Amino acid sequence: MKLLKLLLALPLALLLTGCAPVDSLNPLYTSKDVVFDETLLGQWGSPGDGLDFAKQGVNGYRIVLSAKDDDTGQTITLVFDAHLVELQGHCFLDVTWKQSAVDESQALPEVHLTRTKGGLEIDPRLVSVGEGNYLELIPGESDVDQDRFSVRFRQAHEFFKVVVEDQGRTLKLLQLDDSWIDSQIRDGQLAIDHEVMEGRSAVLTAGTPALQQLVLDHVDDDDAFRGEMVLTRPEPEALK
């Protein structure tokens, strides 16, 4: 894999597919939707070039992605937290970055406040501050003297359809693709709350029920869920 630069900057599926999962400010799950499948635990792919699932908390996963850069031979790792979500018999991973940090060197855009009859409007409403990290600007109360808004830090969630085949020896992860989301919104085919920042893909701001309906409506759509990452269990001697 031509990976080193990508691995330092890009989301999980992008490392292997050249495309990216859409970012969502809200999770795909509520507590009743989370399940834990012990058969996912352990190594998928080789230790230096694959995913390792470990249990995190009561019902979550810590995922370590390892990959070797072809040019340097260096193995790089990224760490993610994840929850397995079961919806109407379909399984999805809700993934967040564990190691992603706020980019303090990034210049923040000017924020424009406009008073309207409906209240205070803020532009932009969402600011990217590093891979998977956002600042959400929320209108507050206004009076004749001042306008108020609050700023909330948000960490993005990314969604993957989970398919286990070959009697549990093959794991497929298919991302909810950002380019598909963009095209559906642009063509008026998808009505879901979102924000678009200049030069970036849409970020979903919809609540969990709308997100669940989205993935269920398109669970069998090969354009919506794409960028297939296929990993197999290593032979026992490969783990020594």
Secondary structure as UniProt FT lines:
FT   HELIX           4..9
FT   TURN            12..13
FT   HELIX           14..17
FT   STRAND          23..24
FT   HELIX           31..33
FT   STRAND          34..35
FT   HELIX           38..40
FT   STRAND          42..46
FT   TURN            47..48
FT   STRAND          49..56
FT   TURN            57..59
FT   STRAND          60..68
FT   TURN            70..72
FT   STRAND          75..87
FT   TURN            88..89
FT   STRAND          90..97
FT   TURN            104..105
FT   STRAND          112..116
FT   TURN            117..118
FT   STRAND          119..123
FT   STRAND          126..128
FT   TURN            131..132
FT   STRAND          133..142
FT   STRAND          147..155
FT   STRAND          157..165
FT   TURN            166..169
FT   STRAND          170..177
FT   HELIX           178..186
FT   TURN            187..188
FT   STRAND          194..195
FT   TURN            198..199
FT   STRAND          203..204
FT   HELIX           208..217
FT   TURN            218..220
FT   TURN            222..224
FT   STRAND          225..232
FT   HELIX           236..239
//
